[in-house]
């Protein structure tokens, strides 16, 4: 069983029996203010201020910020190289998609993906159970993201990086992404507790409230 919380912008915290993982610790430039966090493992998709606020993570932790295969605290993590734009990183550099395997659940965080990934990338994230998607249209439109969700075919989708009362005011509304996905907009929840047995054939669309 894993507990998932959204800490604003792209920042997700996954708590399992094995470890506490924080993905893309959020910076103040997004409008969110991250309180001091404990973590065993921190993943950083790219070195931009909104995604690598390591100053707010209490020592000691291990940071992963690039592609590779890792095993830490009984958790398997896979980093896949992509780009932060649609011109092979020429404008914004690299982005790493991280997949965390814990509690027999594969969590895939797209980071700030800026393009439709090629087949070799899709093969690396095949079998994703829970997909964490930047949904506010900052780099890819809601329609493009919804199309990508259809290709990846996860069992659960959690949107991040969309406009809220607290932050990301220049981003789009999550309702646009929901329409493109063909899903009703669910009521937000503060946290999600998920077991592998909860994940069936029908995709679930879950909306989290930012915990800041």
Secondary structure, 3 states (H helix, E strand, C coil): CEEEEECCCCCEEEECCCCEEEECCCCHHHCCCCCCECCCEEECCCCCCCCCCHHHECCCCEEECCCEEEEECCEEEEEEEEECCCCCCCCCCEEEEEEEEECCEEEEECCCCCCCCCHHHHHHCCCCCEEEEECCCCCCCHHHHHHHHHHHCCCEEEEECCCCCCCCCCCCCHHHHHHHHCCCCCCCECCEEECHHHCCCCCEEECECECC
